[in-house]
Amino acid sequence: MKTAAKVFIIIGMIFQGILIFPIVIGALALKKLKTATSKSELTAMGVLTLLFVNLIGGILMLCLSDDDLKDNVKSETNDRA
């Protein structure tokens, strides 16, 4: 589901390319999806994505579970080593 959220956020950024705000929010959302380790970290960015970038991408971002973000925890420990 994390990959689907990324895809819809990118689609929203492309379709609203004339406006700067969706591009900035979308880039921040993609960065947060890459680094978040729990669902609570994604709530604020998910709501902003829902309102300004893409409705489906924001909903998918809010529906992510902690199990979907387990890969981020593993990659953070590998980056530190």
N, C-alpha and C positions, 0 to 999 in steps of 0.2 A: 504494500500500500504506500510505502515511502516513495518508491519510484514513480508511482502514478501521481502522487502529489507534486513531485518535482516536474513531471512532464506537463501537468496542467498549469503550474506556475509559469513555466517557460512559455507555454502557449499564450497565456494571459499577457506576459511581458511583450511578446512579439505583436499581438493584436493591438495593444495599447502603446505601441512604440513611439507615437507622437508625443505622448505625455511623459514627463520625467518622473513623476511621483510613483507610478506603478513599476517602473524599471528599478527605482531605488528600493522600494519595499520588496519587490520580487527578489532582488539580489541579496538583501538582508535575510529574507525568508529561506533562500537556498543555503546560505551560510549557516543559519541557525539549524536547519535540518541536518547539516553535515556534522555539527558539533554538539547538538543537544543529547543529553544522556537520560532525560526523563520527560514525561508528558507535560509536567507543569512548566517546563522551560519553553514549551512551544505555544502556550495558550495565547499570550499577547500577540505574538507574531502571526498566529493562526487567524485571529480575529482581524488584524490589519490586512492580511492576505485575502480573507473572505470579503472584506469591504472594498478594497482598492485594486486588487490584482485579478483574481479569478474566483468565482463562487465555488466551483467544484474543488479547486486546489486548496482553498481555505477549509472547506468541510473535511476533505481528506486529511489535512494537516491536524485538525482538531480531533479527528477520530483515531489517530495513531496511538498505539499502546506502547507501554514500556518494552514489550518484547520486540517491537519493530526497531527500537533504538539501541538494542544490545550490541549491534555491530559498532556503534559509535564508541561505546565504552572500551571495546577491544582495541579499536584503532588508536584511541588516546593512550592506552598503556603501551602499545607498540611504538608510538611516536616518541614517548619519553625515554625509552630504552636505547 
